[in-house]
């Protein structure tokens, strides 16, 4: 279950960072191993075959609001500066389960006063997939945002967009300095996921390791709690 603590009784940690990609999910462990799965369950099951995971950090909202915005999203936007547009407001649960974008938008306007982007609605299937999985998995699961991870890693705002060559190199450099250098061959993960997805998963693994060691930070400092019972915070 997502509320169990991994911070006691361990000397060495094994963690997994996860990011959504077009074909499913990509994962990177702190050992530099790559994993891929069409579903989040398939991905984590594959990673668990190589050993116990103390923490799984995933770039997807966990803790869905019943009404209004999440404090975690607002704080994340401040942390990433000019990359604030990469942090979308987590939709309310009722909007995520709507059948169409227009229906979801109407629900969002009614409950929050704001509409819902196509991007956010397009992620509804993956958000709800993780929502269900996190409720039932025995692993400790935390939410991250890679741009927040990189900002904390580098001690400031990133200069380049992750979709550019300069942005990829900037992030690869930060990961290398942080001890998360990636090998050229990460197996099927390297074939199925984009460069930015792999780098984001590696950044998530960096935060997962910080969480396991107890040197992470939570945004907000005290996670919010909505009707679904999940702790809603972005960790870095």
N, C-alpha and C positions, 0 to 999 in steps of 0.2 A: 504494500500500500504506500501511497506517496508521502505519508507523514512519518514513516519510520526513520530513525537517525543512523547514519553510517559513521559518526565521528568518534565512536568509542571502540577500543579493542583492536585497532588495526595499526600495523607498521607500514606496510606497503599497500598502495591503493591501485585499483584498476577501475577506470571510468570510461564512459562513452558520451561523445557529443553527437547530436543528431540534428539534421536539417531536412526539410522537405525538398524534393526535387520533382521534376515533371513526371518521372516514371515511378515515383514512390518516395522512398526514404533512404538517405545516405548517412552512415555513421562512421566516426573516426574515434579510435580508442587512444588513450594517452601513450600507448605503445607504438602508435603510428600505423595500426592496422585499419584497413578499410572494410566496410560492410555495406550491403545493400539489401533492401527488401521492398516488395510491392506494398506491404502493409507494415505498420509499426511493430506489430507482433512478430512478423517474419524477420524483420531487421534485428530486433533485440534478441530473439531466439537464436539467430545466427551468431551474434556477438557472445551470447552466454555459453555457446559451445566451446569457446576458448577460455572460459573461466568466469568466476563470480564478478559482478559489477557492483561497486560500492555506490556509485551515483550515475544516473543518466540525465544529462542536460539536453533539453530539446528546444529548438526555436519554433515554438508554437504557443499561443496563449493557453495557460492552465489557470482555471478559476474564472468562470464566465459570469459577468455582471448580470443582475436581474433588471437593473435600470441605471442609467447614467454611466459616465466614464470610469475607467480604472485609474487609480493613482499611479500604478506602475507604469502605464503607458505615457502619462504626462511627464513623469520623472525621467523616463528613458529618452524622450525627445529632447529634454534639456541637456542630457549627458552627451548626446551625439551631435549637438550643434546643427551645422548646416546639413547634416544627414537626417534631420528630423522627419523628413517625408518618408523615410524607410520604416518608421514606427507608426503603424496604423492603429486607430482606436479599436479595441476589441469589441465586437458586436455583442449586444445582449443576447442571451440564450434563445429567446423567442424568435429573434430575427434569423439566427443560424439554422433553426429547424424549419423555416419557411420554405415552400416549394419553389418559389420564383424570386428573382431579384426585386421585382416591383413590390411583391408582398413583403419581402424582408425590409425594403426601404420604408414602406408605410408603417411597419411595426417599429422600426428604429426611430422614425420621426415622432411617432406617438409616445414612445417611452423615454427618448433622450433629447428630442428636439432637433436631431440631426439625421441626415440620410445615411446611406450605406453604399460604399464604393463597390464596384464590380469586383475589384481585387479581393476585398475582404469577404464578400459573399462567395467568391470562387474558392476560398480556402475553407468554407464551412464544413465540407466533408472531412477534411484532414483535422480540423479543430475538434469536431465531434468524435472522430476516431480516437484521438489522443485523450479526450475527456473521458471516454469509456475505458480505454486501456489503463490510464493512470489510476483510475479508481480501483482496478482489480490486480494490478501487477504487484508482486512482493518487493520490487526494486524501489529505491528512493529516486524519485523523479522531480526535477526542478525545471523551471522555465528560464530561458535566457533569450537575449537578443544579441546576435553576433556583433552588430555595430557598437553596442554598449560594451561588449567584451573587448573589442579592439580598442575602443577609446580608453578603457581602464588599462589595458595592456600597454598602450603607447603613451599614457599620461597626458592625453589631449585629443582634440578632434582630428579625424583623419582628413587628409588633403584631397584624396581622389575617390571617385565612385568605384564601387567594387566591380562594376561591369566593364571597366577599362583595364588595359594592360598595366597602366601605372598603379591602378587600385589593387590589382592582383599582386603586383610586386611589393607594394607597400604592406599589404597584409601578410604575405609570405615572410617578409623580413621581420615583422613583429612577432610572428609565430616562432621563427627560428631563434630569435633572441630570448623568447619566453620558454624555450626548450621543447617546442612542438614542431620541429622540422618534419616534413612529410617526405617519405621515400617516393621515388618516381613511379614505382609499381605498387598500387594499393588494391590490386585485384579488380573484381567486377565493379567495385564502387567507382573506380576511375573511368570505366567504360559507360556507366549508366547515369552518372551525375555530372553537372557542369562544374567548371573550375571554381566559381564563386560558391557553389553549394558545398564542395569539399572543404574549402577554406573556412566557411561558416561553421561546418561541423567540427573542424579542428579547434576553432575558437570556443565553441561550446564545450569541447572536451577540456580545454584549459580552465574554464570556469568550473566544470564539474570536479576537477582535481582540487581547485582552490576550496570548493565547498567541502569536499571530503576531509581536507586538512584543517578546515575551520578558519581560513584566512580570507573568505569571500565577503562581499557586501550585498545587502538586500535592499531593493528599491521597490516599495518603501521599507524603512527599517523594520517595521512591524507589518507583516503581510496582511492584506485585506482578506476577509472571509465572506463569501457570498452564499447563496442558497445551496450551491452544489457541494459545499464543504471543503473544497480545495483551498489551499493557501495561494493567494494571488500576489505574486511578487516576481520581479525580474532580478536575477542574481548575476553577479559579475565578480 
